[in-house]
Amino acid sequence: MACVCCGGFGLWGTWSVSRMFVSEPEDVKALGAEIADYTLPPGYAEVIGMHFFDSIMVAIAQENATLDDMLLMLMKPPEGAEVDQAVLEKQLAAALRQQFSMHGFNLTLDTVKTRIINDEEVALTYRKGEDNFGAPYRQMSTLFNGSKGKVFILVQGTEAGWDQEALDSFLNSIH
C-alpha cells in the first residue's frame, strides 16, 4: 500500500511540475501578454513561461541563445500581494542558482538609474560581479505598475552578452 501511495504522489508531483512550465511558443507568448504589453527586441523571443502559485513568469532571450547571452525575466506577482523588490530579487536569484547551477554567482550594487516605464518613474538597479567561471556578469532589476498590475523585471547576462540596446528597446516598449 505504501508503494501505491508513494507512486501516486510521485505521479501527482510530476503532473503538477509539468503543468507549472509552459514551453509552446504560442502559450508562452500568451502568458507574457498576461504580464504586460510589450514588443520584443529584434531577434528575441519568449522561451519559457511558468505558473507558480498565483504568480506568472516569462523568460525572454535571443533566438538560439547561449548561456553567455542576456536573459530577460518578467514576473507578475499575485494580485493584491505586498511586493518587495529585494525579496523578489532574492527569490528569483535563488531559483536561477538552483536551475542553472550558479552557486558561485556573486553580484554587488553598481548603480541605480531612473527612467520612465509605462508613464511611471522607476528605479533600475544594476549589479555587477562574476559568474561561476569568473566571467564578468551584470544584472538589472526593477519593479513597476504595468497596465495589468505589478511587474518585476530581472535581466542578467555576461558582460560580453549584455545587450543594452535591446534592453532599452524592450523597456521603452512596455505599456
TORVO-482782 format. One record per residue: residue number from 1; x, y negated, z negated of N, C-alpha, C in turn; residue in one letter. Coordinates in nm, 4 decimals. Each point is the difference from the previous one (the first is absolute). Layout:
% residues N
<nuvo NUM,<X,Y,Z>,<X,Y,Z>,<X,Y,Z>,A>
...
% end
This chain:
% residues 175
<nuvo 1,<0.0822,0.1191,0.0000>,<-0.0822,-0.1191,0.0000>,<0.0873,-0.1265,0.0000>,M>
<nuvo 2,<0.1076,0.0036,-0.0796>,<0.0895,-0.1162,-0.0065>,<0.0589,-0.0298,0.1367>,A>
<nuvo 3,<0.0335,0.1046,0.0755>,<0.0562,-0.0190,0.1339>,<-0.1009,-0.0649,0.0927>,C>
<nuvo 4,<-0.1268,0.0397,-0.0133>,<-0.1058,-0.0583,0.0835>,<-0.0155,-0.1478,-0.0333>,V>
<nuvo 5,<0.0007,-0.0340,-0.1292>,<-0.0122,-0.1404,-0.0422>,<0.1187,-0.0819,0.0498>,C>
<nuvo 6,<0.1206,0.0527,-0.0180>,<0.1196,-0.0714,0.0459>,<-0.0031,-0.0177,0.1509>,C>
<nuvo 7,<-0.0423,0.1044,0.0710>,<-0.0110,-0.0098,0.1454>,<-0.1029,-0.1034,0.0406>,G>
<nuvo 8,<-0.1118,-0.0056,-0.0718>,<-0.1044,-0.0994,0.0284>,<0.0504,-0.1407,-0.0227>,G>
<nuvo 9,<0.0699,-0.0211,-0.1110>,<0.0554,-0.1328,-0.0262>,<0.1059,-0.0360,0.1030>,F>
<nuvo 10,<0.0784,0.0981,0.0424>,<0.1021,-0.0243,0.1022>,<-0.0631,-0.0422,0.1319>,G>
<nuvo 11,<-0.1058,0.0712,0.0407>,<-0.0707,-0.0368,0.1236>,<-0.0648,-0.1375,-0.0123>,L>
<nuvo 12,<-0.0626,-0.0279,-0.1159>,<-0.0621,-0.1300,-0.0212>,<0.1057,-0.1105,0.0040>,W>
<nuvo 13,<0.1151,0.0244,-0.0627>,<0.1081,-0.0995,-0.0006>,<0.0510,-0.0269,0.1400>,G>
<nuvo 14,<0.0196,0.1064,0.0779>,<0.0454,-0.0152,0.1381>,<-0.1024,-0.0764,0.0817>,T>
<nuvo 15,<-0.1279,0.0328,-0.0161>,<-0.1079,-0.0676,0.0715>,<-0.0041,-0.1482,-0.0396>,W>
<nuvo 16,<0.0118,-0.0288,-0.1307>,<-0.0055,-0.1382,-0.0482>,<0.1145,-0.0830,0.0555>,S>
<nuvo 17,<0.1214,0.0549,-0.0036>,<0.1164,-0.0729,0.0503>,<-0.0129,-0.0230,0.1499>,V>
<nuvo 18,<-0.0471,0.1019,0.0735>,<-0.0125,-0.0166,0.1451>,<-0.1032,-0.1062,0.0344>,S>
<nuvo 19,<-0.1009,-0.0198,-0.0852>,<-0.1016,-0.1020,0.0252>,<0.0496,-0.1398,-0.0377>,R>
<nuvo 20,<0.1054,-0.0090,-0.0814>,<0.0561,-0.1293,-0.0393>,<0.0695,-0.0669,0.1177>,M>
<nuvo 21,<0.0684,0.0784,0.0827>,<0.0812,-0.0546,0.1080>,<-0.0771,-0.0024,0.1308>,F>
<nuvo 22,<0.0205,-0.1068,0.0752>,<-0.0632,-0.0181,0.1299>,<0.1123,-0.0157,0.1015>,V>
<nuvo 23,<0.0000,0.0830,0.1049>,<0.1092,-0.0080,0.0956>,<-0.0445,-0.0164,0.1453>,S>
<nuvo 24,<-0.1280,0.0222,0.0287>,<-0.0471,-0.0222,0.1368>,<0.0060,-0.1491,0.0304>,E>
<nuvo 25,<0.0631,-0.0404,0.1102>,<0.0201,-0.1424,0.0288>,<-0.1273,-0.0857,-0.0094>,P>
<nuvo 26,<-0.1108,0.0490,0.0530>,<-0.1235,-0.0800,-0.0051>,<-0.0489,-0.0161,-0.1436>,E>
<nuvo 27,<0.0154,0.1060,-0.0799>,<-0.0441,-0.0040,-0.1391>,<0.0890,-0.0912,-0.0841>,D>
<nuvo 28,<0.1311,0.0027,0.0270>,<0.0927,-0.0868,-0.0748>,<-0.0278,-0.1460,0.0352>,V>
<nuvo 29,<-0.0239,-0.0267,0.1273>,<-0.0326,-0.1364,0.0439>,<-0.1286,-0.0490,-0.0681>,K>
<nuvo 30,<-0.1016,0.0862,-0.0074>,<-0.1254,-0.0347,-0.0665>,<0.0224,-0.0263,-0.1487>,A>
<nuvo 31,<0.0874,0.0781,-0.0621>,<0.0314,-0.0198,-0.1413>,<0.0680,-0.1351,-0.0199>,L>
<nuvo 32,<0.0932,-0.0347,0.0897>,<0.0650,-0.1312,-0.0070>,<-0.1003,-0.1130,0.0123>,G>
<nuvo 33,<-0.1014,0.0177,0.0846>,<-0.1040,-0.1023,0.0185>,<-0.0848,-0.0171,-0.1254>,A>
<nuvo 34,<-0.0042,0.1011,-0.0865>,<-0.0715,-0.0128,-0.1273>,<0.0784,-0.0862,-0.0992>,E>
<nuvo 35,<0.1303,-0.0109,0.0223>,<0.0856,-0.0766,-0.0915>,<0.0012,-0.1468,0.0385>,I>
<nuvo 36,<0.0265,-0.0292,0.1286>,<0.0112,-0.1387,0.0460>,<-0.0145,-0.0041,0.1518>,A>
<nuvo 37,<-0.0273,-0.1193,0.0503>,<0.0018,-0.0230,0.1444>,<0.1395,-0.0480,0.0355>,D>
<nuvo 38,<0.0679,0.0701,0.0902>,<0.1363,-0.0346,0.0378>,<0.0272,0.0463,0.1420>,Y>
<nuvo 39,<0.1097,-0.0505,0.0545>,<0.0478,0.0432,0.1312>,<0.1386,0.0598,-0.0201>,T>
<nuvo 40,<0.0198,0.1186,0.0548>,<0.1305,0.0655,-0.0123>,<0.1045,-0.0729,0.0830>,L>
<nuvo 41,<0.1228,-0.0106,-0.0505>,<0.1084,-0.0545,0.0823>,<0.0257,0.0940,0.1182>,P>
<nuvo 42,<0.0496,-0.0522,0.1102>,<0.0298,0.0860,0.1154>,<0.0925,0.1154,-0.0392>,P>
<nuvo 43,<-0.0357,0.1210,0.0438>,<0.0813,0.1174,-0.0275>,<-0.0289,0.0669,-0.1329>,G>
<nuvo 44,<-0.0939,-0.0524,-0.0781>,<-0.0338,0.0567,-0.1306>,<-0.1351,0.0702,0.0070>,Y>
<nuvo 45,<-0.0206,0.0957,-0.0897>,<-0.1250,0.0739,-0.0063>,<-0.0279,0.0417,-0.1439>,A>
<nuvo 46,<-0.1263,0.0215,-0.0297>,<-0.0380,0.0593,-0.1282>,<0.0405,0.1471,0.0078>,E>
<nuvo 47,<0.0787,0.0466,-0.0983>,<0.0532,0.1360,0.0092>,<-0.0645,0.0991,-0.0964>,V>
<nuvo 48,<-0.0444,-0.0464,-0.1138>,<-0.0671,0.0893,-0.0956>,<-0.0830,-0.0852,-0.0955>,I>
<nuvo 49,<-0.1086,0.0577,-0.0460>,<-0.0848,-0.0662,-0.0971>,<-0.0253,0.0918,-0.1170>,G>
<nuvo 50,<-0.0503,-0.0588,-0.1072>,<-0.0245,0.0807,-0.1181>,<-0.1144,-0.0589,-0.0813>,M>
<nuvo 51,<-0.0873,0.0871,-0.0464>,<-0.1017,-0.0342,-0.0994>,<0.0554,0.0485,-0.1333>,H>
<nuvo 52,<0.0082,-0.0893,-0.0964>,<0.0493,0.0396,-0.1308>,<-0.0938,-0.0583,-0.1036>,F>
<nuvo 53,<-0.0845,0.0848,-0.0577>,<-0.1084,-0.0433,-0.0868>,<-0.0813,-0.1034,0.0774>,F>
<nuvo 54,<-0.0093,-0.1239,-0.0487>,<-0.0778,-0.1020,0.0702>,<0.0882,-0.0952,0.0796>,D>
<nuvo 55,<0.1261,0.0331,0.0167>,<0.0926,-0.0832,0.0764>,<0.0178,0.0579,0.1401>,S>
<nuvo 56,<0.0377,-0.0887,0.0915>,<0.0289,0.0406,0.1373>,<0.1392,-0.0512,0.0332>,I>
<nuvo 57,<0.0794,0.0816,0.0693>,<0.1330,-0.0427,0.0395>,<0.0264,0.0439,0.1441>,M>
<nuvo 58,<0.0680,-0.0872,0.0764>,<0.0390,0.0302,0.1372>,<0.1458,-0.0392,0.0182>,V>
<nuvo 59,<0.0758,0.0880,0.0645>,<0.1398,-0.0290,0.0330>,<0.0086,-0.0334,0.1483>,A>
<nuvo 60,<0.0773,-0.1041,0.0297>,<0.0200,-0.0479,0.1371>,<0.1497,0.0021,0.0276>,I>
<nuvo 61,<0.0376,0.0541,0.1153>,<0.1413,0.0072,0.0362>,<0.0141,-0.0103,0.1511>,A>
<nuvo 62,<0.1231,-0.0176,0.0437>,<0.0260,0.0016,0.1434>,<-0.0342,0.1377,0.0539>,Q>
<nuvo 63,<-0.0490,0.0026,0.1220>,<-0.0225,0.1286,0.0642>,<0.1361,0.0676,0.0133>,E>
<nuvo 64,<0.0088,0.1278,-0.0299>,<0.1267,0.0752,0.0006>,<0.1015,-0.0560,-0.0992>,N>
<nuvo 65,<-0.0466,-0.0429,-0.1157>,<0.0863,-0.0599,-0.1014>,<0.0953,0.1025,-0.0607>,A>
<nuvo 66,<0.1121,-0.0515,-0.0483>,<0.0953,0.0803,-0.0771>,<-0.0086,-0.0431,-0.1453>,T>
<nuvo 67,<0.0692,0.0678,-0.0890>,<-0.0011,-0.0375,-0.1415>,<0.0626,-0.1365,-0.0247>,L>
<nuvo 68,<0.0813,-0.0496,0.0937>,<0.0632,-0.1310,-0.0166>,<-0.0929,-0.1148,0.0363>,D>
<nuvo 69,<-0.1075,0.0285,0.0744>,<-0.0887,-0.1061,0.0475>,<-0.0909,-0.0518,-0.1111>,D>
<nuvo 70,<-0.0513,-0.1190,0.0224>,<-0.0873,-0.0651,-0.0950>,<-0.1350,0.0710,-0.0059>,M>
<nuvo 71,<-0.0535,0.0137,-0.1203>,<-0.1293,0.0614,-0.0242>,<-0.0880,-0.1008,-0.0718>,L>
<nuvo 72,<-0.1207,-0.0230,0.0526>,<-0.0960,-0.0913,-0.0619>,<-0.1106,0.0834,-0.0622>,L>
<nuvo 73,<-0.0336,-0.0281,-0.1248>,<-0.1076,0.0718,-0.0664>,<-0.1034,-0.0984,-0.0504>,M>
<nuvo 74,<-0.1236,0.0256,0.0375>,<-0.1129,-0.0805,-0.0461>,<-0.0789,0.0831,-0.0989>,L>
<nuvo 75,<-0.0433,-0.0641,-0.1067>,<-0.0792,0.0706,-0.0998>,<-0.1162,-0.0869,-0.0424>,M>
<nuvo 76,<-0.1167,0.0605,-0.0077>,<-0.1180,-0.0683,-0.0532>,<-0.0329,0.0661,-0.1327>,K>
<nuvo 77,<0.0195,-0.0736,-0.1104>,<-0.0316,0.0558,-0.1316>,<-0.1519,0.0162,-0.0155>,P>
<nuvo 78,<-0.0433,0.0718,-0.1017>,<-0.1438,0.0169,-0.0226>,<-0.0699,-0.1346,-0.0183>,P>
<nuvo 79,<-0.1217,-0.0104,0.0528>,<-0.0793,-0.1216,-0.0152>,<-0.0184,-0.0325,-0.1481>,E>
<nuvo 80,<0.0183,-0.1264,-0.0341>,<-0.0243,-0.0460,-0.1355>,<0.1080,0.0361,-0.1005>,G>
<nuvo 81,<0.1015,0.0722,0.0417>,<0.1065,0.0401,-0.0931>,<0.0925,-0.1175,-0.0282>,A>
<nuvo 82,<0.0502,-0.0067,-0.1226>,<0.1031,-0.0966,-0.0334>,<0.1268,0.0456,0.0717>,E>
<nuvo 83,<0.0582,-0.0890,0.0781>,<0.1141,0.0387,0.0822>,<0.1223,-0.0781,-0.0430>,V>
<nuvo 84,<0.1063,0.0707,-0.0304>,<0.1263,-0.0599,-0.0395>,<0.1041,0.0400,0.1045>,D>
<nuvo 85,<0.0569,-0.0988,0.0695>,<0.0940,0.0278,0.1078>,<0.1194,0.0801,-0.0492>,Q>
<nuvo 86,<0.0529,-0.0314,-0.1149>,<0.1172,0.0711,-0.0519>,<-0.0321,0.1476,-0.0241>,A>
<nuvo 87,<-0.1192,0.0279,-0.0523>,<-0.0402,0.1388,-0.0241>,<-0.0157,0.0735,0.1330>,V>
<nuvo 88,<-0.0645,-0.0652,0.0988>,<-0.0153,0.0627,0.1317>,<0.1357,0.0301,0.0629>,L>
<nuvo 89,<0.0937,-0.0935,-0.0106>,<0.1338,0.0205,0.0559>,<0.0665,0.1213,-0.0630>,E>
<nuvo 90,<-0.0078,0.0107,-0.1319>,<0.0635,0.1127,-0.0694>,<-0.0648,0.1324,0.0386>,K>
<nuvo 91,<-0.1335,0.0024,0.0077>,<-0.0697,0.1234,0.0351>,<0.0328,0.0436,0.1423>,Q>
<nuvo 92,<-0.0022,-0.0954,0.0930>,<0.0280,0.0348,0.1391>,<0.1466,0.0395,0.0175>,L>
<nuvo 93,<0.0896,-0.0701,-0.0684>,<0.1422,0.0345,0.0080>,<0.0246,0.1405,-0.0550>,A>
<nuvo 94,<-0.0668,0.0344,-0.1096>,<0.0151,0.1343,-0.0570>,<-0.0508,0.1060,0.0972>,A>
<nuvo 95,<-0.1132,-0.0268,0.0647>,<-0.0542,0.0946,0.0976>,<0.0954,0.0166,0.1175>,A>
<nuvo 96,<0.0584,-0.1101,0.0459>,<0.0940,0.0068,0.1123>,<0.1272,0.0743,-0.0388>,L>
<nuvo 97,<0.0486,-0.0242,-0.1216>,<0.1197,0.0721,-0.0457>,<-0.0260,0.1502,-0.0006>,R>
<nuvo 98,<-0.1188,0.0386,-0.0458>,<-0.0341,0.1414,-0.0048>,<-0.0184,0.0557,0.1413>,Q>
<nuvo 99,<-0.0732,-0.0720,0.0844>,<-0.0297,0.0478,0.1353>,<0.1250,0.0086,0.0860>,Q>
<nuvo 100,<0.0884,-0.1004,-0.0101>,<0.1150,-0.0076,0.0900>,<0.1331,0.0215,-0.0718>,F>
<nuvo 101,<-0.0034,0.0549,-0.1201>,<0.1214,0.0297,-0.0774>,<0.0904,-0.1227,-0.0141>,S>
<nuvo 102,<-0.0582,-0.1119,-0.0383>,<0.0754,-0.1237,-0.0159>,<0.0389,-0.0209,-0.1457>,M>
<nuvo 103,<0.0617,0.0992,-0.0611>,<0.0287,-0.0073,-0.1428>,<0.1126,-0.0973,-0.0333>,H>
<nuvo 104,<0.0908,-0.0262,0.0924>,<0.1095,-0.0920,-0.0251>,<-0.0314,-0.1419,0.0437>,G>
<nuvo 105,<-0.1210,-0.0226,0.0374>,<-0.0495,-0.1263,0.0517>,<0.0087,-0.1072,-0.1083>,F>
<nuvo 106,<0.0726,-0.1099,0.0273>,<0.0171,-0.1037,-0.1015>,<-0.0132,-0.1369,0.0646>,N>
<nuvo 107,<-0.1038,-0.0740,-0.0382>,<-0.0248,-0.1327,0.0568>,<-0.0081,-0.1038,-0.1105>,L>
<nuvo 108,<0.0460,-0.1207,0.0311>,<-0.0116,-0.1111,-0.0931>,<-0.0621,-0.1186,0.0735>,T>
<nuvo 109,<-0.0574,-0.0909,-0.0766>,<-0.0653,-0.1176,0.0564>,<0.0985,-0.0824,0.0823>,L>
<nuvo 110,<-0.0402,-0.0355,0.1205>,<0.0818,-0.0832,0.0876>,<-0.0591,-0.1409,0.0052>,D>
<nuvo 111,<-0.1174,-0.0134,0.0591>,<-0.0661,-0.1306,0.0089>,<-0.1513,0.0169,-0.0088>,T>
<nuvo 112,<-0.0649,-0.1111,-0.0304>,<-0.1459,-0.0070,0.0058>,<-0.0332,-0.1168,0.0912>,V>
<nuvo 113,<-0.0744,0.0291,0.1055>,<-0.0407,-0.1027,0.0960>,<-0.1515,-0.0102,-0.0004>,K>
<nuvo 114,<-0.0502,-0.1163,0.0346>,<-0.1442,-0.0148,0.0121>,<-0.0356,-0.0166,0.1472>,T>
<nuvo 115,<-0.1197,0.0471,0.0337>,<-0.0523,-0.0159,0.1352>,<-0.1510,0.0148,-0.0069>,R>
<nuvo 116,<-0.0636,-0.0347,0.1069>,<-0.1450,0.0108,0.0093>,<-0.0357,0.1339,0.0655>,I>
<nuvo 117,<-0.0863,0.0754,-0.0670>,<-0.0582,0.1221,0.0560>,<-0.1503,-0.0101,-0.0226>,I>
<nuvo 118,<-0.0757,0.0110,0.1064>,<-0.1464,-0.0066,-0.0086>,<-0.0448,-0.1273,-0.0732>,N>
<nuvo 119,<0.0595,-0.1125,0.0380>,<-0.0333,-0.1319,-0.0563>,<0.0300,-0.0128,-0.1492>,D>
<nuvo 120,<0.0866,0.0845,-0.0532>,<0.0366,-0.0043,-0.1413>,<0.1520,-0.0079,-0.0113>,E>
<nuvo 121,<0.0492,-0.0907,-0.0854>,<0.1434,-0.0063,-0.0246>,<0.0370,0.1138,-0.0954>,E>
<nuvo 122,<0.0914,0.0859,0.0446>,<0.0386,0.1159,-0.0795>,<0.1523,0.0056,-0.0131>,V>
<nuvo 123,<0.0445,0.0714,-0.1006>,<0.1439,0.0198,-0.0221>,<0.0429,0.1311,0.0654>,A>
<nuvo 124,<0.1079,-0.0075,0.0771>,<0.0630,0.1188,0.0569>,<0.1245,0.0273,-0.0836>,L>
<nuvo 125,<0.0061,0.1141,-0.0637>,<0.1130,0.0347,-0.0848>,<0.0945,0.0905,0.0782>,T>
<nuvo 126,<0.1228,-0.0472,0.0217>,<0.1012,0.0766,0.0731>,<0.1007,0.0583,-0.0982>,Y>
<nuvo 127,<0.0340,0.1256,0.0218>,<0.1017,0.0677,-0.0790>,<0.1054,0.0573,0.0939>,R>
<nuvo 128,<0.1205,0.0115,-0.0518>,<0.1094,0.0606,0.0765>,<0.0719,0.0997,-0.0888>,K>
<nuvo 129,<0.0692,0.0916,0.0652>,<0.0769,0.0997,-0.0731>,<0.0545,0.1031,0.0957>,G>
<nuvo 130,<0.0063,0.1233,-0.0481>,<0.0527,0.1097,0.0810>,<-0.0936,0.1193,-0.0079>,E>
<nuvo 131,<-0.0011,0.0781,0.1089>,<-0.0758,0.1240,-0.0021>,<0.0880,0.1115,-0.0569>,D>
<nuvo 132,<-0.0484,0.1230,0.0065>,<0.0730,0.1157,-0.0544>,<0.1386,0.0181,0.0586>,N>
<nuvo 133,<0.0194,-0.0476,0.1227>,<0.1251,0.0228,0.0710>,<0.0932,-0.1213,-0.0024>,F>
<nuvo 134,<-0.0377,-0.1022,-0.0773>,<0.0824,-0.1192,-0.0109>,<-0.0240,-0.1023,0.1094>,G>
<nuvo 135,<-0.0985,0.0230,0.0856>,<-0.0312,-0.0961,0.1064>,<-0.0766,-0.1186,-0.0578>,A>
<nuvo 136,<0.0322,-0.1215,0.0443>,<-0.0748,-0.1173,-0.0462>,<-0.1489,0.0149,0.0323>,P>
<nuvo 137,<-0.0852,-0.0301,-0.0980>,<-0.1430,0.0241,0.0110>,<-0.0763,-0.1244,-0.0426>,Y>
<nuvo 138,<-0.1162,-0.0224,0.0615>,<-0.0836,-0.1159,-0.0318>,<-0.1423,0.0446,-0.0302>,R>
<nuvo 139,<-0.0689,-0.0855,-0.0737>,<-0.1399,0.0246,-0.0304>,<-0.0702,-0.1343,-0.0162>,Q>
<nuvo 140,<-0.1250,-0.0071,0.0447>,<-0.0838,-0.1187,-0.0203>,<-0.1355,0.0475,-0.0483>,M>
<nuvo 141,<-0.0574,-0.0721,-0.0959>,<-0.1339,0.0343,-0.0463>,<-0.0804,-0.1269,-0.0230>,S>
<nuvo 142,<-0.1323,0.0155,0.0138>,<-0.0908,-0.1103,-0.0269>,<-0.1386,0.0548,-0.0296>,T>
<nuvo 143,<-0.0782,-0.0785,-0.0696>,<-0.1377,0.0329,-0.0336>,<-0.0835,-0.1217,0.0325>,L>
<nuvo 144,<-0.1109,0.0196,0.0726>,<-0.0839,-0.1141,0.0375>,<-0.1440,0.0451,0.0183>,F>
<nuvo 145,<-0.0876,-0.0982,0.0139>,<-0.1407,0.0260,0.0259>,<-0.0218,0.0058,0.1497>,N>
<nuvo 146,<-0.0362,0.1164,0.0504>,<-0.0319,0.0163,0.1408>,<-0.1494,-0.0171,0.0212>,G>
<nuvo 147,<-0.0422,0.0075,0.1235>,<-0.1420,-0.0144,0.0304>,<-0.0813,0.1188,-0.0515>,S>
<nuvo 148,<0.0693,0.1083,-0.0389>,<-0.0689,0.1202,-0.0468>,<0.0390,0.0365,-0.1428>,K>
<nuvo 149,<0.0522,-0.0978,-0.0744>,<0.0403,0.0240,-0.1376>,<0.1496,-0.0211,-0.0175>,G>
<nuvo 150,<0.0499,0.0364,-0.1176>,<0.1430,-0.0126,-0.0298>,<0.0805,0.0903,0.0925>,K>
<nuvo 151,<0.1167,-0.0505,0.0430>,<0.0905,0.0771,0.0852>,<0.1406,-0.0117,-0.0579>,V>
<nuvo 152,<0.0648,0.1138,-0.0167>,<0.1393,0.0049,-0.0429>,<0.0816,0.0497,0.1183>,F>
<nuvo 153,<0.1083,-0.0704,0.0315>,<0.0885,0.0410,0.1090>,<0.1389,0.0240,-0.0573>,I>
<nuvo 154,<0.0569,0.1128,0.0367>,<0.1378,0.0320,-0.0347>,<0.0708,0.0377,0.1294>,L>
<nuvo 155,<0.1090,-0.0695,0.0295>,<0.0768,0.0241,0.1221>,<0.1417,0.0339,-0.0430>,V>
<nuvo 156,<0.0574,0.1032,0.0609>,<0.1380,0.0328,-0.0351>,<0.0715,0.0673,0.1150>,Q>
<nuvo 157,<0.1320,-0.0101,-0.0052>,<0.0839,0.0613,0.1013>,<0.1445,-0.0396,-0.0196>,G>
<nuvo 158,<0.0883,0.0639,0.0750>,<0.1414,-0.0356,-0.0081>,<0.0194,-0.1377,0.0628>,T>
<nuvo 159,<0.1088,-0.0653,-0.0358>,<0.0329,-0.1291,0.0623>,<0.0043,0.0155,0.1515>,E>
<nuvo 160,<0.0595,0.1096,0.0473>,<0.0131,0.0231,0.1447>,<-0.1357,0.0177,0.0671>,A>
<nuvo 161,<-0.0975,0.0557,-0.0723>,<-0.1316,0.0237,0.0570>,<-0.1025,-0.1069,-0.0303>,G>
<nuvo 162,<0.0390,-0.1030,-0.0772>,<-0.0939,-0.1053,-0.0394>,<-0.0357,-0.0829,0.1220>,W>
<nuvo 163,<-0.1283,-0.0235,0.0209>,<-0.0496,-0.0731,0.1165>,<-0.0843,-0.1182,-0.0477>,D>
<nuvo 164,<0.0666,-0.1094,-0.0370>,<-0.0698,-0.1156,-0.0555>,<-0.0996,-0.0586,0.0999>,Q>
<nuvo 165,<0.0336,0.0024,0.1286>,<-0.0921,-0.0524,0.1020>,<-0.1303,0.0805,0.0014>,E>
<nuvo 166,<0.0097,0.1318,-0.0072>,<-0.1198,0.0836,-0.0033>,<-0.0781,-0.0229,-0.1289>,A>
<nuvo 167,<0.0703,-0.0140,-0.1121>,<-0.0665,-0.0249,-0.1277>,<-0.0744,-0.1329,0.0032>,L>
<nuvo 168,<0.0649,-0.1058,0.0494>,<-0.0657,-0.1305,0.0085>,<-0.1215,0.0064,0.0915>,D>
<nuvo 169,<0.0127,0.0675,0.1128>,<-0.1120,0.0158,0.0926>,<-0.1170,0.0707,-0.0696>,S>
<nuvo 170,<0.0295,0.1052,-0.0735>,<-0.1026,0.0747,-0.0701>,<-0.0687,-0.0876,-0.1060>,F>
<nuvo 171,<0.0799,-0.0664,-0.0840>,<-0.0575,-0.0845,-0.1061>,<-0.0840,-0.1135,0.0587>,L>
<nuvo 172,<0.0454,-0.0579,0.1108>,<-0.0763,-0.1075,0.0653>,<-0.1330,0.0494,0.0544>,N>
<nuvo 173,<-0.0086,0.1271,0.0331>,<-0.1209,0.0532,0.0637>,<-0.1111,0.0346,-0.0997>,S>
<nuvo 174,<0.0339,0.0102,-0.1277>,<-0.0978,0.0448,-0.0984>,<-0.1045,-0.1074,-0.0259>,I>
<nuvo 175,<-0.1251,0.0440,0.0040>,<-0.1105,-0.0903,-0.0329>,<-0.1148,0.0773,-0.0595>,H>
% end
